[in-house]
Amino acid sequence: MELKVCGMREPKNIRSLISEVKPDWMGLIFYPKSPRYVSDDLATEFKELQVKKVGVFVNETEEKILRKASDFGLSAIQLHGSETPEFVKNLSEKTNCELWKVISVVEEIDWKSLEGYLPYVTKFLFDTSTSAHGGSGRKFDWKVLETYPFDKGFLLSGGLDEESGDEVLALRQQIPQLQGVDLNSKFEDAPGLKNIEKLKNFKRRLSHSGTNN
């Protein structure tokens, strides 16, 4: 199971995350309205970090996405707005970064509407729909994922906390395309400042539960 910790910003906190939690991915939010927004003055420092970085964008211009990807040394671009398949196609032709498309879940998912993204995205990420585009701390009803029709892998986000490990692994047994989880607000002491012990506990429970199942 891949572990992505999103909404990181504080350099000391990030160093602890990398050394103690060792996530597969670290998310940097480039949505200006987010309380976890990462400013350009951190680019040089963050580019050198030895962790795969995901940049989170909401309805941003292609030019700005590509510039941030270069400046911060991103490995993946997460599109968290209403970006169209055509937009993702054009972006895929100009970057070697993985492209992730976030699907904001209200109650149901129109699977047919996602087909246009399939040739261009590396994975989907399902999150709880919120006007703030993430970080709501609320879960959506995972039952909607039981009809997931694609071979492409996806990440699960939205309100995951320390107690969610067993539920996540049970869902993966039903839906093997579930590749990992995206952790954010339930593991924070303040916006952009993660509780390292909570993250370590979650990772430990996930791995131990996975061994037992």
ZIQUIZI-V712074 format. One record per residue. N is the residue number from 0. PHI is phi in whole degrees, -180 to 180 (* if undefined). OMEGA is omega in whole degrees, -180 to 180 (NA if undefined). Layout:
[[N:PHI:OMEGA] [N:PHI:OMEGA]]
This chain:
[[0:*:178] [1:-76:179] [2:-118:175] [3:-113:175] [4:-110:-173] [5:-107:176] [6:77:177] [7:-83:-179] [8:-154:-173] [9:-85:-173] [10:-54:-179] [11:-64:178] [12:-61:179] [13:-65:179] [14:-62:177] [15:-66:178] [16:-59:-176] [17:-66:-175] [18:-78:-173] [19:-101:-177] [20:-97:-179] [21:53:179] [22:-70:175] [23:-73:-177] [24:-141:173] [25:-124:-177] [26:-96:175] [27:-115:-175] [28:-95:-179] [29:-111:176] [30:-96:-171] [31:-57:-178] [32:-82:-178] [33:-79:174] [34:-70:179] [35:-108:-176] [36:-60:179] [37:-104:-177] [38:-88:-176] [39:-63:-176] [40:-69:177] [41:-97:-172] [42:-59:-176] [43:-61:-180] [44:-67:-176] [45:-74:-179] [46:-61:-176] [47:-84:-177] [48:-64:-177] [49:-89:176] [50:-157:178] [51:-73:-174] [52:-105:177] [53:-112:175] [54:-94:-179] [55:-102:-176] [56:-127:178] [57:-125:176] [58:50:-178] [59:-92:178] [60:-74:178] [61:-58:-179] [62:-60:-179] [63:-69:178] [64:-60:-178] [65:-66:179] [66:-67:179] [67:-65:179] [68:-60:179] [69:-73:-175] [70:-64:-176] [71:-100:-180] [72:65:-177] [73:-74:173] [74:-100:-180] [75:-146:178] [76:-119:-179] [77:-106:-176] [78:-100:-168] [79:-110:-179] [80:-114:-178] [81:-104:-179] [82:-61:-177] [83:-85:174] [84:-56:179] [85:-64:178] [86:-62:-179] [87:-66:177] [88:-60:-179] [89:-61:180] [90:-66:-178] [91:-64:-179] [92:-81:-174] [93:-122:-179] [94:-145:173] [95:-96:178] [96:-66:167] [97:-63:177] [98:-116:179] [99:-114:177] [100:-109:178] [101:-84:174] [102:-111:-179] [103:-86:-171] [104:-96:173] [105:-99:177] [106:-130:-179] [107:-124:178] [108:-125:176] [109:-86:-174] [110:-60:-178] [111:-61:-178] [112:-68:-180] [113:-93:-174] [114:-60:-178] [115:-65:-180] [116:-83:-168] [117:-54:-178] [118:-71:-168] [119:-117:-179] [120:-97:176] [121:-81:177] [122:-158:171] [123:-97:172] [124:-134:-179] [125:-99:-176] [126:-134:177] [127:-70:179] [128:-65:178] [129:-154:-180] [130:-65:-180] [131:-87:179] [132:60:176] [133:107:177] [134:72:-176] [135:-78:-175] [136:75:-179] [137:-115:175] [138:-89:167] [139:-98:-180] [140:-77:-176] [141:-64:-180] [142:-60:-180] [143:-65:-179] [144:-82:-177] [145:-66:178] [146:-102:-179] [147:-55:-169] [148:-100:-171] [149:-105:175] [150:-79:-176] [151:-62:-179] [152:-74:178] [153:-146:174] [154:-106:179] [155:-107:-180] [156:-137:176] [157:102:171] [158:73:178] [159:-68:179] [160:-135:-177] [161:-60:-175] [162:-90:-170] [163:-86:-172] [164:-56:-178] [165:-63:179] [166:-62:-179] [167:-63:-179] [168:-67:176] [169:-64:178] [170:-66:-180] [171:-66:177] [172:-64:177] [173:-78:-173] [174:-130:-176] [175:-65:177] [176:-70:176] [177:-69:-173] [178:-94:-175] [179:176:-176] [180:-129:180] [181:-121:-175] [182:-107:180] [183:-150:-162] [184:-65:-179] [185:-74:-179] [186:-116:-176] [187:-110:167] [188:-93:176] [189:-162:180] [190:-55:-180] [191:86:-179] [192:-122:-174] [193:-89:174] [194:-88:-173] [195:-64:-180] [196:-64:178] [197:-62:179] [198:-65:178] [199:-63:179] [200:-63:179] [201:-63:-179] [202:-62:-180] [203:-64:-180] [204:-65:-180] [205:-63:-178] [206:-71:179] [207:-68:178] [208:-65:179] [209:-63:178] [210:-68:-176] [211:-77:-175] [212:-80:NA]]
